[in-house]
């Protein structure tokens, strides 16, 4: 065996031992350390920011939901989320965007169809409908809609639920989050939390039953 | 108003980086020039059998890099193939051979291309013991190689360029691990999950069911960004609310991607004994970054193209909480570094907008580039720029007191040929060979027309430049693309490393020559402009034809 090949062989033995130690430290110990700290210091966030309606956990404040019937038709008494390309829609185990390109005919057809459906259900003209209402998000799990789209739905919700426009409007105003630190990102409305507030309003007649984070 | 807020957002990013780059750059210089080992490091060197006080020639350094990376590929391949019997695998089966091959190479080369959808493919064991480990070590390898090249410039008449095992270990233990711990905790506070809960089934408000995923996400997200890796825990990557919940975590993640690459020029300046040289490099990187970000933002805000016109704005594939600016800033950062994480779907960008991430990668990811790879890529371009300037005035080119003779220029020229060759051969083979073409056009391509060509072009550009982002509609989990992209990633990572280390060795062996009146100053605006020009012209000349067939054709329809 020459010196060179002995040296080369030795490098692999060093590399193997190094990888084993790194796997233990960076793969296992680091992950467990972060998990421990996260579970102790920020249990609600570390476990997915779960939210309750009444006593039942109904989802995560960060993960959007469909408010449709089993066939995927929009239920008019709930604020509607954006279109979703995750599985059959808001499948949290299959996050995905549509990945349709800017000239894709399927995307154009979908946008037209969504526009027509919203124009009919909400009694508005198609050019009033904001872009996020007719486009799928990147994750397919976007928990938010823009304030414009929430506003567009107020009248429909009030009518179908027999509530006053002012009551529904107040819920939307409460649910509207301004930009982070006043300038980062965009203003948003969390649809699940808005609908939880709406549910509380409908069942008890009081706006008290809001959402609360659950440390599941 | 919106424009003002966008500028404010960029301004705060710039401010954070200005605050970070000096202490971090100086700290890295200290890490890689210090003589003393920490106690824990001494123990580690004993375990792996390395003498930390001995140094390596460039050939020995290279052998260590390659040995470590090969062992990394084999271990990661084995872990994936054994998934079915590993704990915490969520009942997921072993990962098939072709996909395991592609993924092992992808994570060892710091690419993090994902031919698979992690939500339904990877259990916790593979994610943390396989992928997260490579997120750390592949990043540390990149920095080590860059530092070796800087030593080549800094040293005179020496046969060695450092010790790979020491550079690797210090990069991980003193740099990446502490910052990853810190930032993982910040991300959890922002809403990124960190648990081993598996899936939580809930009954939704309307009586449906939803399966909410768990997982050790924050620990992986932190190093994914810090090490410019980019491989998502979830299919939707950093657009997934559990990876990137808010606009402020979005800014944090952008800062994480840029922190080390934008600080390394300072480290470089410190190590060669002239901070101005580092700032010149930093100025080149910053100029390209600002121009590229502005272009992408204008394209996306303009909302050109049929879909954006029909919807009213280019919101397909974008999250409401980030909006257009939060998406374009992230996309620019991710593709000008070698990260490849996405918080919006590039496949759905406007035609000219989608061209920008591609151009960013085609520039060679040097503004500021991946951890380590960005700096060595830019230094190679600086060598080329000095050479061109030398030709213009008829003098032997020199950079930082080192003569750039035929050997150095050959190595640098080969470097800039490697990735374009891989990209163009890859896309040519995909469409020219009949059997492969049928497979690519029927199985892999998602969008019809020229956009489909762009998807394949994007894939090879991303793989060869070790970026990892995608026009994600493409189905890459096929025998051809798994193999071809795997080979592209491997060659795109290690051929340049071979050339960089060879260059480091030949520079270190030289003496320094004193600067004279005829020496080209390499810290003045004149040189900064020249280097920006060289970077852009090389890329434009190489890729213009294929760009016109893809995104440019679509955008000018």
Interface residues (C-beta under 8 A of the other chain):
Chain A: X7 X8 X10 X11 X12 X13 X14 X15 X16 X17 X18 X19 X21 X22 X23 X25 X26 X27 X28 X30 X31 X33 X34 X35 X37 X38 X39 X41 X42 X45 X46 X47 X48 X49 X50 X53 X56 X57 X58 X59 X60 X62 X63 X64 X65 X66 X67 X68 X69 X70 X75 X78 X82 X86 X90 X91 X92 X93 X94 X95 X96 X97 X98 X99 X100 X101 X102 X103 X104 X105 X107 X108 X111 X112 X115 X127 X129 X130 X131 X132 X134 X135 X136 X137 X138 X139 X140 X141 X142 X143 X144 X145 X146 X179 X180 X181 X183 X184 X185 X186 X188 X192 X195 X196 X199 X216
Chain B: X5 X8 X9 X44 X47 X48 X49 X50 X60 X63 X64 X67 X68 X70 X71 X72 X75 X117 X119 X120 X128 X129 X130 X132 X133 X136 X137 X165 X168 X172 X177 X180 X181 X184 X185 X188 X189 X190 X191 X192 X193 X194 X195 X196 X197 X199 X200 X202 X203 X204 X205 X206 X208 X210 X211 X212 X213 X214 X216 X218 X219 X220 X234 X235 X236 X239 X240 X241 X242 X245 X246 X247 X248 X250 X251 X305 X306 X307 X308 X310 X311 X312 X313 X314 X315 X316 X317 X318 X319 X320 X321 X322 X323 X326 X327 X342 X343 X344 X345 X347 X348 X349 X350 X351 X354 X446 X447 X448 X449 X451 X454 X471 X472 X473 X554 X557
